[in-house]
């Protein structure tokens, strides 16, 4: 039971590696790797959630003694790349830099508004509302993603599709907890401060987080790179190439 969190995070890393190796386009590989490196920073937020949301036994007992753990960085790195890579692996996408005048708002205005809004919202929810941090996170992800869609409506289809794809992928992976570590969820997640709703043994909050993160993170790279994309088909025929 002590190494379940480590094993799960390594399973995510294995999925990331398989996805990365099956991508043949070097530009997409750079995008996935860049998204993963940026997402790994979210590992620093673990003290916000331990033990208020969950309290998983961690390698060297780091989560309980410092609030940080190695598993969180592995998990954040992996899911950050997978969110971006799933869409790019399934769909054939052509990227092109946005030209001045193609969007209602300029790049600098959009990035400034997005950064300030997301930061202010998350901090405000944490400090001033009596919410468990997972709810503050979910609200911020959905609101931040919605702002990206407002600023860049051309990314709407990619973001919604990525949210659905990642949620489905996340649920399949979460079933590992349910099947191979029975009782782990109710022992580690603080169900008393959550909704208490379990869907196939999975906390509702985890499902909402998966959808929110897939929606939010899938548009970030294109927003900051200030590029548009056009879906030109599917890559299914090349999965075994």
N, C-alpha and C positions, 0 to 999 in steps of 0.2 A: 504493500500500500504506500510505502514511503516514496517510491520512485515513480508512481503513476504519472505525476505531472511532468516529470522529465521524459518518460517514455512517450507521452502524448505529444509533447513539443517536438521530440525527435521524429515522430511519425509525420508531423507537419513539415519538418525540414526535408524528410525523404520525399514527400509529395512535391515540395518545391523543386527539389533536384530533378525528379523525373520530368516535371513540366519544363524546367529550364533546358534540359538536355534534348527534349523533343522539339524545341523551338529552333528552327534553322536560320531564321532571319536575325542577323547580328544586331540590327537596330532595336528589334523587339527584345532581344536578350538584354541589351543595355537598359531598356526601359524597365524590365522586370527587376534587374539587379539594382537599378537606381531607386525604384519604388520600395524594394526590400530594405535597402540601407536606410532610407528615410523613415520607414515605418519602424525600424528597430529602436528608434528614439522613444517610441511609446512604451518600451520596456521600463523606462524611468518612471512611469506613472503607477507602477505596481503598489507602492506604499499607500496610494489613495484607496485601493480596493482591499488590501489586507490589513486587518481582518474584517472590515466593515461589510464586504460583499462575499468574500470567500477566504479560506485560510488553508491553502494546499500545502501538505508536507513537501519540502523542496530540498534540492541537493545541498548538502552541508548545513541544512536547516537555516538557510539565509533569509528566507521570507519571514520567518518568525523572529529572527534576531536583528535584521536590518531593514526589513520591509521590501528589499530588492531580492531578486533571484535570477539565476542564469536562465532558467526556463522561459521567463517572460521575454527576454531579448530574442531567444531562438524562435518563440512563437510569433512575436511581432514581426521579425524579419521574414518569416515564412509566409504568413498570411498577407503581408503587404505586397509581396511579389505575386502570390497566387491570385489575388483579386484582379490585378492588372493582367497577369498572364493568361488566365482562363479565357477572357474575351478575345485576346489576340491569338490564342491558340485555336479557338473554335472558328472565329471569323477571319476572313482575309481582309485586312484593313490597309487603306492607303492614307498616309499622314502627309499633311502639307502645312507649312507655316502660315499663320493668319496675316493677311495684308491690312494696312490701315484702312479703316472705313468698312471692314467686313463685319464688325460687331458694333453694337450700340455703345458699349463702354470700352475705353482704352485698356491696354494691358496693365498699366500702372494703377489706374483707378480700380480695376477689378481685383488685383492682387491686394491692394491696400484695404479695400472694403472687406474682402474675404478674411484676411488675416486678423483684422481688428474685430470683426463680428464674431468669429469663431472663438477667439481668445477671450473676449469680454463675456460672451454667453457662458462658456464653460466655467470660467472663474466665478461669475455671478451665481450660477446655479449651485456650485459647490459651497460658496460662502454664505449665501443669503436664503436658500430654500432648504427645508428639512427633508431633502431627498437622499436616498441611498446613491452613492456615486455612479452606480451602473445606470440609473435613470437619467442623471445629469449627462452621462456620456451618450446614451441613446438619443436624447433630445438634441444634443449638440451635433451629433453625426447627421441626423435627419434634417435639422435646420441648416447646417453648413452645406450639406449636399443640395438642398433646395435652393440655397443662394447661388451655388455654382450653376445650377440649371437656369436660374434667372439671369445670371450674367452671361452664360454661354448656353443658350437653348439648343445649340447644335450637339451638345454632349448628352442630351436627355436620354436618348435611346440606349447609348452605351452604358450609362450609369444605372438605369433601371434593369437592363439585361444583366449587367454584372452583379447587381444586388441579388437577383434571383438565382443566378448561377452559383454565387459564393454561398448563399444561404443553403442551397441544396447540398453543396459540397461540405459545408460546415456540419450540417445535420448528419450526414453519413459518417463523418469523422467522430462526431460526438457520441454516436452510438457505440463507439469503442469503449467509452466509459461505462455505458449501460450494460453492455454484453460481457466485458472482460473484467470490470471492476464493480460488481454489484454492491450497492450501498455507498459507493464513493461520493456520489452527488449529494446525498442528504447529509453525509458526514462533513463535507468540505464547504459546500455552499451554505450560507446562513439563511435557511428558508424562512426563519421567523421574521426577517426584515424584508423579504421579497414577496411576490404575489402568491407564492406557493403552488403556482400552476406548473404542472409537468406534462409535457407532450412527448409521448413515447419515452418517458424517463428523463427528458431534457427540460431544464428550466426555461420558462417562457422568455425570461430576460436574455438568455443566451441566443435564442432565435432572433429576437429583436435587435440584439447587438450585431449579429451576423449580417442581417439585412441592412442595418444602418451603416456598418463599416463598408460593406460592399458598395453601397450607394455613394457614400462619401469619398472613399479612397480611389475609386475607379476614375473619378474626374479630376483629381488633384494634379496628376502628372501633366495632363493636357492643358489644364488651366495655367500652371506655372510655365510650361514650355510654350504656351500660347500658340497652339496648333489646332487645326481641325482635322477631322478624319472622315473617310468615306468607306463604308463597308461594301466590298466588291464581290463577296461570295463566302463560301465555307471552305474550311481546310480539312474536312473529314477524310478526303481521299489521300491526304498526305500524312495521316497519323502514323502509318507504318513505313513511311519512306525512310 
